Amino acid sequence: MDTIDNIPAAETGTKPLGAARVGIGGPVGSGKTALIEQLLVHLAKRSISTAVITNDLVTAEDAERLRKGGAIDPARVLAVEAGACPHTVIREDPTLNIIAADQLDRLYRDLELTIIESGGDNLASTFSLDLVDWWIFVIDVAGGDDIPRKRGPGVLQCDLLVVNKVDLAPHVGVDLGRMLEEARSVRDGRPVVATNCRSGENVAAVADAIAEAVLVAR
Amino acid sequence: MGATSSSPDHTITGILGSRLDPQWHDRLHHMEHHGGIDLVRLDTRDLSRRRLRVTSESGADCMIALARDEPLFDGAVLFADEAHAIVLKVNLERWLRLRPTSAEDALALGYAAGNLHWRVRFRGKDLEVAMEGPEQGYLDRIPDLIESGAVIVVAEETSSA
């Protein structure tokens, strides 16, 4: 048998890994910021060191909301002002967001997870995988139960689809069961989670999915 | 950190080398003869990720967590011990080949492809679209061009990533 020597000791890297980067996108008003507010509580309970980057058109409205929410050190929330179409800074040229995420990695050496919230957009919005490792698309029941059938790239390509505001289904004439079934169908069975981010219903499942997909035990 | 939902079999935080490296080639060849090579298969688009959870062909649960400046590539050696190795294999990329029937139709197709943010390449007078989902999903986006015969679908081709 040949001798096998000089093989590196398998699984250890020497470079600093930095935090995992998870994108959260979706239409205006679907509940992206509300989801993050609830996620921060779950992540804190699990002692996951987290930071957030928000993207707004010309303000820092979402960042301010998270800073005031009390679920995260306000210094760990950075605001990127897109100044143009929200998808431009998460897909075509994500430089501003990459710079912000790199900055957070330098500032917080223990950082494990950086959440990047897109500005509200349309169903065609997607994240560049040069920016994020994994991404969530948030739609909501009140936006119409035909959203999955429209097969928007955001709905089809995301790693996890969140259908939010499930409590509103009976008030807006939506057959929630059918909506979720159609969502799973157009996504070929890839994961879909139904949430109510006002009450926190099922947000733990979203936190579980993030942990399962991208977090490394230290 | 709180525990992940389940612990992976392997946590890979660095790429050990390339299967093409002389120092790896012979060793991997030796392992292969003894059934020691396992493959992780990824699509081209997933090479940009630095964190991902994948299952190898033999069922090993792998958490890949790389530094931002360390890219994945076909043939990357992800894990090795004396008798076994896990190597990354990039799946063949599928391309949808579309042939416009006139210059006007070519302009319309080019506009649509750009507007839909498709990843494309040119082959002669044809436009090829990298498919990251079912073919029909792409054709559904340009129904007028297809149904009118302005654009013809040429047989699907594959190419190395």
Interface residues (C-beta under 8 A of the other chain):
Chain A: D2 I4 N6 I7 P8 A10 E11 T12 G13 T14 K15 P16 L17 G18 A20 R21 K45 R46 S47 I48 S49 R91 D102 E112 A124 T126 S128 L129 D130 D133 W134 R151 P153 L156 Q157 D208 A211 E212 A213 V214 L215 V216 A217 R218
Chain B: M1 G2 A3 T4 S5 S6 S7 H10 T11 I12 T13 G14 L16 G17 Q23 D26 R27 H30 R45 D46 S48 R49 R50 R51 L52 R53 M63 A65 L66 A67 R68 D69 E70 F79 A80 D81 E82 A83 L116 H117 E132 G133 G137 D140
